[in-house]
Amino acid sequence: MQLPISRYSELLQKKYEKLTALLRPFNAPEIQVFASPPSHYRMRAEFRIWHEQGDFYHIMFDQTTKQRYRIDEFPIAGELINRMMKSLPALLKEQEVLHQKLFQIDYLSTLSNQIIVSLLYHKPLLDEWQRAAKNLKEKLTALGFNLQIIGRASKQKICLERDYADEILSVAGRNYVYRQVENSFTQPNAVVNCKMLEWAIDCTKNSEGDLLELYCGNGNFSIALAQNFRKVLATEIAKPSVAAAQFNIVKNGVENLQIIRMSAEEFTQAINGVREFNRLKGIDLKSYECNTIFVDPPRAGLDSETVKLVRNYDRILYISCNPRTLCDNLVELSKTHRIERAALFDQFPYTDHMESGVWLIRK
């Protein structure tokens, strides 16, 4: 597999032009562009495994044509994943129990040189598999890998040790530790993630009052942004992400950040007095003076009730993985707020996908 590296700048320029056109109706200022490394930028990868005449290998499917492609190296993925892809198959072949009915391998790597390998099977995983997997881990460790191995089958998840890796990101001259849990959301492009965090920190510097964040995940943004606010209140619904966020808060020495396990829709109901939640017992929402809100919603964007909630805040930091739903939300948000800053983050080079950000100030 080869990447059109020589065309990277051209393709990024086209994204810039497209986002500029989308934001033009909202009088956005000049868009800041944050490029990705042209190769080895993705920290996660998933491959199906194809078995053929006693052999097996990584494959990917063309989503349009359904054509199958053998993948022996993957320059989109980080160098650590590529090293593992070269070392792992030969070791799996040594023990039939490890490759029999293996149908997928997922990789989660970090800039801190840790990697999780998840092996997915169409069979129950018995004691024999666990013994073989421990032997595999020992051999890969001897090759210099700092790894965790996880086995998955129907209603089974077996961790030989743990199901997370601890990432270290250098952001604005400071190192942050982020626990990343297997099969939970993490930012796929670590280098661009650092640039997103630095941009968000710069937008919110000299802020007054408190910050509310919806969809906080493992605390990726809220932990870095806490330095700019008196207090931070953040919401997340997924239990593994909440647990990782709690660890990350302590690990990074952040003392002014509170995580609550709620969806954005539930929090909107709570803050508007529509419903009461046991999960909010002991948390005095009235003690927060949040005049800044941060949102990083799913591709569908903000629902209409959350848009109404967001408009109540003087400053809005909005990170979007779908500029079209961002623009849908901006139709309402631009009635009360203006775009002070806008950015394009190239999380996914060589694709049409655009990650963007806007910093909105009440008019």
Secondary structure, DSSP 8 states (H G I E B T S, - for coil): ----GGGHHHHHHHHHHHHHHHHGGGT----EEE---SSS-BSEEEEEEEEETTEEEEEEE-TTT--EEE-S--TTB-HHHHHHHHHHHHHHHT-HHHHTTEEEEEEEE-TTSEEEEEEEESS---HHHHHHHHHHHHHHHHTT-EEEEEEEETTEEEESS-SEEEEEEEETTEEEEEEEETTS---SBHHHHHHHHHHHHHHHTT--SEEEEES-TTTHHHHHHGGGSS-EEEEE--HHHHHHHHHHHHHTT--SEEEEE--HHHHHHHHTTS---GGGTT--GGG--EEEEEE---TT---HHHHHHHTTSSEEEEEES-HHHHHHHHHHHTTTEEEEEEEEE-SSTTSS--EEEEEEEE-
